[in-house]
Amino acid sequence: MQSLHSRVRPLRRSPQASSIAAAPAPDFKDNDQNEVEETAEDFFETSIPNLFPDDAPQFLGNPGQHLLYTSPSFGDLEIAVPSYPTQNKTAAEGETVTKQNGGADDTGRVQEGRILFAHFVWSAGLIAAEGIENAHIYATNPTAMGREAYKIWNVTDQSVLELGAGAGLPSLVSSLANASTVVATDHPLSPALTGTLQFNMDHNLCNRSPIPPANVSIQPHEWGVMDDPFSQQNRGAFTRIIAADCYWSRAQHENLARTMQWFLAPGGHVCVVAPFHTGREIVADFFETALKNGLSIESIFERDVIAQCEDGREIRREWKPERDGDGPGTRARWCAICVLKRVEE
């Protein structure tokens, strides 16, 4: 069975110093559709999970790069990685930044936007996409291997909201897995909203036959801010909320939990993928905050990001807020998978 990270390889590398906010414009058709532009550096970069199987990369790709994600069910998906305006320029250089499509209009706000980390494909997004696909496979061909994935990740005929979408791979796979509605959201300053997310959806969905998949839309959303038209019109509207690697900042935990509680439909649940690369205690802090903000934990466990059982099942262990000998290398190999529901349910 193909390992999670080996599903991704580069298509082409875009210049790192770019004045455009999004990944390159969507006219990427090579004369030879089967030809992939791949340098030795690209090959080594995406081979690291196979060369060093005990090392778990937290992200793949570079800003502005295009990646090929190989899906067992849906074929090859081209994923553009967001890139920021004046990607290689800093405020110290006194560069002027042009406001475009919700981006920053001064260097201070660009710096604020940069800490949003949308400019990679994060491993947590791969885990969510894999879970959604495994649930889809189980729905059409039930096996013991896919039963647990189905309980957590099934999106068929569900309304799906992705928070902190970045490149939007879970949203894309949700659409292909027959979700009824998919909305990919990111912070209003995110570079993903300047064209990359739209490209990823249009490029991979519009030409599907015989009928393009579910209705997909893209919306800016700042966690905890509920007075915008999108939030007001969609309170309690989503039966599945996906939040992969959204837990970096303790200061945003309450806002994130409030957003989850606001948009979650009765009977729905939140799918959490929380790696430990910023510290196990930060993940534990989010769960404590969620419990204080109207959410409850239906199920939670830790998953090995790299290894699998011989039959392809995930390797799991009990979730623990603290673990003895939990160094950076060990933490990088595991992530928390959690299902959150409303307290009253």
C-alpha positions in Angstrom: 0.0 0.0 0.0 1.3 3.4 -0.9 2.5 5.5 2.1 0.8 8.8 2.8 3.7 11.1 1.9 4.8 9.2 -1.1 1.5 10.1 -2.8 2.9 13.6 -3.4 5.5 14.6 -5.9 6.4 18.0 -7.6 5.1 19.0 -11.0 7.1 22.2 -11.5 8.9 24.6 -9.3 7.9 28.3 -9.6 10.4 31.1 -9.0 10.6 31.8 -5.2 10.8 35.6 -5.7 7.5 36.5 -7.1 5.4 39.6 -7.0 2.2 37.8 -7.5 0.1 36.8 -4.5 -1.1 33.4 -5.7 0.5 30.5 -7.4 1.0 30.9 -11.1 -2.0 31.6 -13.3 -4.0 28.5 -14.3 -2.7 27.9 -17.8 -0.4 25.1 -16.9 -0.9 22.7 -19.7 2.3 21.4 -21.1 2.6 20.4 -24.7 3.1 16.8 -23.5 0.6 16.2 -20.7 2.6 13.2 -19.5 5.8 15.1 -19.1 6.7 16.1 -15.5 9.3 18.8 -14.9 11.3 17.4 -12.0 14.7 18.4 -10.8 17.1 16.4 -8.7 16.3 18.6 -5.8 12.6 18.0 -6.3 13.1 14.3 -6.4 15.2 14.2 -3.2 12.7 16.5 -1.4 9.7 14.3 -2.0 11.7 11.0 -1.5 12.7 11.9 2.1 9.8 9.9 3.6 11.1 6.8 1.7 14.8 7.4 2.3 14.3 8.2 6.0 11.2 6.4 7.0 11.5 7.4 10.7 11.4 11.1 9.7 7.9 12.6 9.4 7.8 15.7 7.3 5.3 18.2 8.6 4.7 19.8 5.2 5.5 19.3 1.6 6.1 21.7 -1.3 7.3 25.2 -1.6 5.4 28.5 -2.0 4.2 28.8 -5.6 5.1 25.2 -6.5 2.6 22.7 -8.0 2.4 19.2 -6.6 0.8 16.0 -7.9 -1.3 14.2 -5.4 -2.0 10.6 -6.4 -5.4 9.5 -5.1 -6.2 5.7 -5.2 -9.8 6.5 -6.0 -9.8 9.8 -7.8 -6.5 9.7 -9.8 -3.9 12.5 -10.1 -4.8 15.8 -8.5 -2.7 18.9 -9.3 -2.3 21.0 -6.1 -0.9 24.6 -6.3 0.8 25.8 -3.1 -0.1 29.3 -2.1 2.6 32.0 -2.2 2.6 35.4 -0.5 3.0 38.8 -2.2 6.7 39.6 -2.3 7.4 36.2 -0.9 11.1 36.8 -0.3 10.9 40.4 0.8 10.8 41.5 4.4 9.5 44.6 6.1 13.0 45.5 7.0 13.7 45.9 3.3 11.0 48.6 3.2 9.1 47.0 0.3 5.8 48.3 -0.7 3.0 45.7 -0.9 -0.1 46.2 -3.1 -3.4 45.2 -1.6 -5.2 42.5 -3.7 -8.2 40.3 -2.9 -8.1 40.6 0.8 -4.3 40.5 1.1 -2.2 42.9 3.1 -1.9 46.6 2.3 1.2 47.4 4.3 4.3 45.6 5.4 3.1 45.1 8.9 0.0 43.3 7.8 2.0 41.2 5.4 4.1 40.1 8.3 0.9 39.2 10.2 -0.3 37.2 7.2 3.0 35.3 6.9 2.5 33.6 10.2 -0.7 32.0 8.9 1.4 29.2 7.3 -0.8 28.7 4.3 2.2 28.4 1.9 2.7 24.6 2.2 0.7 21.4 1.9 0.7 20.2 5.5 0.8 16.6 6.5 -2.3 17.0 8.6 -4.2 17.9 5.4 -2.9 14.7 3.8 -4.2 12.7 6.8 -7.6 14.3 6.5 -7.8 13.7 2.7 -6.7 10.1 3.2 -9.4 9.6 5.9 -12.1 11.0 3.7 -11.0 8.8 0.8 -10.9 5.7 2.9 -14.4 6.4 4.2 -15.6 6.8 0.6 -14.0 3.5 -0.3 -15.6 1.8 2.6 -19.0 3.2 1.7 -18.9 1.5 -1.7 -16.9 -1.7 -0.7 -17.2 -2.3 3.1 -14.2 -3.8 4.8 -13.0 -3.9 8.4 -10.1 -1.7 7.5 -12.3 1.2 6.5 -15.0 1.0 9.2 -13.4 3.4 11.7 -12.5 5.8 9.0 -16.1 5.8 7.9 -17.3 6.8 11.3 -15.0 9.7 11.5 -14.5 10.9 8.0 -17.6 10.0 5.9 -18.7 13.1 4.0 -21.1 11.6 1.4 -24.2 13.8 1.3 -22.8 15.9 4.1 -22.3 19.7 4.2 -18.5 20.2 4.8 -16.7 23.3 6.1 -12.9 23.3 6.1 -11.1 25.8 8.5 -7.6 27.0 7.7 -7.9 25.4 4.3 -4.6 26.6 2.7 -4.2 24.6 -0.5 -7.6 23.0 0.3 -6.8 19.3 -0.4 -9.4 18.0 2.2 -12.1 20.2 0.6 -11.2 19.0 -2.9 -11.3 15.3 -1.8 -14.6 15.9 0.0 -16.1 17.2 -3.2 -14.9 14.1 -5.1 -16.3 11.9 -2.3 -19.8 13.2 -3.0 -20.3 15.8 -0.2 -23.4 17.7 -0.9 -21.8 21.1 -0.2 -18.2 22.1 0.5 -16.9 25.4 1.7 -13.2 26.0 2.0 -12.3 28.9 4.3 -9.1 30.6 5.4 -8.1 33.9 7.1 -8.9 37.0 5.1 -5.1 37.7 4.8 -4.3 34.2 3.6 -2.5 34.0 0.2 -4.7 31.0 -0.5 -7.6 33.4 -1.2 -5.7 35.3 -3.9 -6.3 32.6 -6.5 -4.7 29.4 -5.4 -7.7 27.7 -3.8 -9.9 28.6 -6.7 -7.3 27.2 -9.1 -7.1 23.9 -7.1 -10.9 23.5 -7.2 -11.5 24.5 -10.8 -8.6 22.7 -12.3 -9.4 19.4 -10.6 -13.2 19.5 -10.6 -14.6 21.3 -13.6 -13.6 18.7 -16.2 -14.8 15.7 -14.2 -17.2 13.6 -16.2 -20.0 12.8 -16.6 -21.0 15.4 -13.9 -18.7 17.7 -12.0 -18.8 17.0 -8.2 -20.4 18.9 -5.4 -21.0 22.6 -5.2 -17.7 24.1 -3.8 -17.2 27.6 -2.7 -14.4 29.6 -1.1 -14.9 32.1 1.7 -12.7 34.3 3.9 -13.3 33.7 7.6 -11.5 35.0 10.7 -12.0 32.6 13.6 -14.2 34.0 16.3 -15.6 36.8 14.1 -19.3 36.0 13.4 -20.7 39.3 12.2 -19.9 38.9 8.5 -22.6 37.9 6.0 -21.1 34.4 5.5 -21.2 33.6 9.2 -24.6 35.1 9.8 -26.1 33.1 7.0 -24.5 29.8 7.8 -24.9 29.3 11.6 -25.4 25.6 12.3 -25.2 24.8 8.6 -22.4 22.2 8.4 -22.6 18.6 9.4 -18.8 18.1 9.0 -16.1 20.6 10.0 -12.5 19.7 9.1 -9.7 21.5 11.0 -6.3 20.1 10.2 -3.2 21.6 11.9 -5.0 24.7 13.1 -3.7 24.7 16.7 -0.4 26.6 16.5 -1.5 29.6 18.5 -2.9 29.4 22.1 -4.3 32.9 21.6 -6.5 31.6 18.8 -7.8 28.5 20.6 -11.0 30.1 22.0 -11.7 31.8 18.7 -11.3 28.5 16.8 -13.6 26.7 19.2 -16.2 29.4 19.0 -16.1 29.2 15.2 -16.5 25.4 15.3 -19.5 25.7 17.7 -21.1 28.4 15.6 -21.0 26.6 12.3 -21.7 23.0 13.5 -25.1 21.6 12.7 -27.1 19.5 15.2 -25.9 15.9 14.9 -22.8 16.9 13.0 -19.2 16.6 14.2 -15.8 18.3 13.9 -12.8 16.2 12.5 -9.6 17.4 14.2 -6.1 16.5 13.0 -3.6 17.9 15.5 0.1 17.1 15.0 2.4 17.7 18.0 5.2 19.5 16.2 4.5 22.7 18.1 4.2 20.8 21.4 1.8 18.3 22.8 0.8 20.8 25.5 -0.6 23.2 22.9 -2.8 20.5 21.5 -4.0 19.6 25.0 -4.7 23.2 25.6 -7.0 23.4 22.6 -9.0 20.4 23.8 -9.5 22.0 27.2 -10.6 25.2 25.5 -13.0 23.3 23.3 -14.6 21.7 26.3 -15.2 25.1 27.9 -16.8 26.4 24.7 -19.8 24.1 24.2 -18.0 21.1 22.6 -17.4 17.6 23.8 -15.0 14.8 22.8 -16.7 11.9 21.2 -13.5 10.0 20.4 -9.8 10.7 20.5 -6.6 8.7 19.8 -3.1 9.2 18.5 -2.1 8.0 15.0 1.3 7.0 13.7 1.9 9.3 10.7 4.4 7.1 9.0 4.0 3.4 9.8 1.0 1.1 9.1 -0.1 -2.4 10.0 0.7 -5.0 7.4 -2.9 -5.0 6.2 -2.8 -1.2 5.8 -4.7 -0.3 9.0 -3.5 2.7 11.0 -1.3 2.2 14.0 -3.0 3.9 16.9 -2.4 4.5 20.6 -4.2 6.1 23.5 -4.3 9.9 23.6 -2.3 11.4 26.5 -1.9 15.1 27.3 1.6 14.3 28.6 4.1 11.5 27.7 7.4 10.7 29.3 10.3 10.9 26.9 8.2 12.7 24.3 11.0 14.5 22.4 10.7 16.5 19.1 11.5 13.4 16.9 8.9 11.2 18.7 6.3 13.9 18.6 6.7 14.5 14.9 5.7 10.9 14.2 2.3 11.1 15.9 -0.8 13.3 15.7 -4.0 13.4 17.6 -7.3 12.5 15.7 -10.4 13.7 17.5 -14.1 13.9 16.9 -15.8 16.9 18.6 -19.6 17.3 19.0 -21.9 19.7 20.7 -22.2 19.3 24.5 -25.9 18.8 24.4 -25.5 15.8 22.1 
